[in-house]
Amino acid sequence: SSGINAEYGGLEINKFGKSDRKELLEQLLKDRPSLTDMVKKGLVKYMVFGCPIETLCARQGQPVPNVVTQCIEAIEFKGLTSSGIYRINGNNASIQRIRFKFEHDEPVNLRED
């Protein structure tokens, strides 16, 4: 038994056997609301990533989303001089930091980030 004291519906999951925990987990996954329902209720808000492109363009009042424009500009700026730009994965921490900035409407400089 791990040191994590997980609860579901007021029940301590660690006190159940493996098959019972599996059953509880399956029930939890079945009971959760759909992503569509969560979006409709305003619990999930796609600011940039995951947002329909038409919605993003309308919200930004532009024919092309800001994130697309900035990515194109960065590729044009760095693309000819950077080795492996299309075949080498980026640093995950950097990607998440940049994504966070776009999602929270913070200034992003892809030429430096």
Buried (B, 14 or more C-beta within 10 A) or exposed (E): EEEEEEEBEEEEBEEBEEEEBEEBEEEEEEEEEEEEEEBEEEEEEEEBEEBEEEEBBEEBEEEEBBBBEBBEEBBEEEEEEEEEEEEEEEEEEEEEEBBEBBBEEEEBEBEEE
